[in-house]
Amino acid sequence: MRRVSAPAGYGGVGRTDPAVATRSGAVLGRTEDGVHVFRGVPYAMPPRGPLRFRPPRPVEPWTGVREAVEFGPTAAQPPFALPAGLDGFYPTVDGDGCLNLNVWTADLGRYAPPFRRT
C-alpha cells in the first residue's frame, strides 16, 4: 500500500486525512477517533443495463484522488426493522452503483484488501 498526497486545500487546518492508492486509483478518507475510514470505495462497475445479473466487471480506473468520505449507494432491499439500539446503523443510499466497500482500519502501514502495496 502506498500513501498519496491529499489534494491541496482539502480539509481544515491541522487535518491529516488519509489518502491511499487502490488498484483503480487513489482515495481520500477520514480519520475518526483514531481510525481511518474510507466509505463508498467502488470495486466494480455499477450493475446497469447489460451488466445487470452478470458477474461484476472491474471498475474503470480514475485519475487524481477520489473522495471516500460518504457511504456509497446500497442495493435495493425491502424495508426491515433493525433491533433496538441500532437505528441509523444501516445507512441506505439510493442509486444503482451499489458495488462499493466501506473500510475501517487503524493501521495504514499494513497490507489489507482492497488496498495494495506498490
C-alpha positions as CSV (number, residue, x, y, z in Angstrom):
1,M,0.0,0.0,0.0
2,R,1.2,3.5,-0.8
3,R,0.1,6.7,0.8
4,V,-0.6,9.5,-1.6
5,S,-0.9,13.2,-1.1
6,A,-4.3,14.8,-0.4
7,P,-5.4,17.5,-2.8
8,A,-4.3,21.0,-1.9
9,G,-6.8,22.8,0.2
10,Y,-8.7,19.7,1.3
11,G,-9.9,19.6,4.9
12,G,-9.3,22.1,7.6
13,V,-6.3,23.4,9.5
14,G,-4.5,20.5,11.1
15,R,-6.4,17.8,9.2
16,T,-4.3,14.8,8.3
17,D,-6.9,12.7,6.5
18,P,-5.5,9.6,4.9
19,A,-5.1,9.1,1.1
20,V,-4.1,5.7,-0.2
21,A,-3.7,4.0,-3.6
22,T,-6.0,1.3,-4.7
23,R,-5.9,-0.9,-7.9
24,S,-8.2,1.6,-9.5
25,G,-6.9,4.9,-8.2
26,A,-6.2,7.0,-5.1
27,V,-8.9,7.5,-2.5
28,L,-9.1,10.1,0.3
29,G,-10.8,9.0,3.6
30,R,-11.2,10.5,7.0
31,T,-9.7,9.8,10.4
32,E,-12.3,9.4,13.1
33,D,-11.4,8.7,16.7
34,G,-8.0,7.4,15.6
35,V,-9.5,5.0,12.9
36,H,-9.0,5.6,9.2
37,V,-12.3,5.3,7.3
38,F,-12.9,5.0,3.6
39,R,-16.5,5.0,2.6
40,G,-18.1,4.1,-0.8
41,V,-15.0,2.8,-2.5
42,P,-16.1,1.3,-5.8
43,Y,-14.8,-2.2,-6.5
44,A,-16.8,-3.0,-9.7
45,M,-18.9,-1.3,-12.4
46,P,-22.4,-0.4,-11.5
47,P,-24.8,-3.2,-12.5
48,R,-26.7,-1.2,-15.1
49,G,-28.1,-2.4,-18.4
50,P,-26.3,-5.4,-19.8
51,L,-24.2,-5.7,-16.6
52,R,-27.3,-6.4,-14.5
53,F,-27.5,-10.0,-13.2
54,R,-24.0,-10.7,-14.6
55,P,-20.7,-11.2,-12.7
56,P,-19.2,-7.9,-11.7
57,R,-16.7,-6.2,-14.0
58,P,-13.8,-4.2,-12.6
59,V,-14.4,-0.6,-12.0
60,E,-12.8,1.8,-14.5
61,P,-9.6,3.3,-13.1
62,W,-9.7,7.0,-12.3
63,T,-7.0,9.7,-12.2
64,G,-6.5,12.1,-9.3
65,V,-7.7,11.5,-5.8
66,R,-11.3,10.4,-5.2
67,E,-13.1,11.4,-2.0
68,A,-14.2,8.4,0.0
69,V,-15.9,10.1,2.9
70,E,-19.6,9.2,2.4
71,F,-21.4,5.9,2.1
72,G,-22.0,4.7,-1.4
73,P,-25.3,3.5,-2.9
74,T,-26.8,0.4,-1.3
75,A,-28.6,-2.5,-3.0
76,A,-32.3,-2.2,-3.1
77,Q,-34.0,-4.2,-0.2
78,P,-37.5,-4.4,1.2
79,P,-38.0,-2.4,4.4
80,F,-36.9,-4.2,7.5
81,A,-36.7,-3.3,11.2
82,L,-33.4,-3.1,13.0
83,P,-33.0,-4.4,16.5
84,A,-33.4,-1.8,19.3
85,G,-30.4,0.5,19.6
86,L,-29.2,0.1,16.0
87,D,-31.3,2.9,14.5
88,G,-29.1,4.6,11.9
89,F,-26.6,1.8,11.9
90,Y,-27.5,0.6,8.5
91,P,-27.5,3.6,6.2
92,T,-29.3,3.3,2.9
93,V,-28.3,5.4,-0.1
94,D,-30.3,5.5,-3.3
95,G,-28.6,4.6,-6.5
96,D,-27.6,1.7,-8.7
97,G,-23.8,1.9,-8.1
98,C,-24.0,-0.4,-5.1
99,L,-20.8,-2.4,-5.7
100,N,-18.7,-0.4,-3.2
101,L,-16.9,-1.1,0.1
102,N,-16.6,0.7,3.4
103,V,-13.3,0.2,5.1
104,W,-12.2,0.9,8.6
105,T,-8.6,0.4,9.6
106,A,-6.4,1.5,12.5
107,D,-3.1,0.9,10.6
108,L,-2.4,2.2,7.1
109,G,1.1,0.6,7.2
110,R,-0.2,-3.0,6.8
111,Y,-1.4,-4.6,3.7
112,A,-5.2,-5.3,3.7
113,P,-7.6,-5.5,0.8
114,P,-8.8,-3.6,-1.1
115,F,-5.6,-1.5,-0.8
116,R,-2.4,-2.7,-2.4
117,R,1.3,-2.4,-2.0
118,T,3.1,-0.5,-4.7
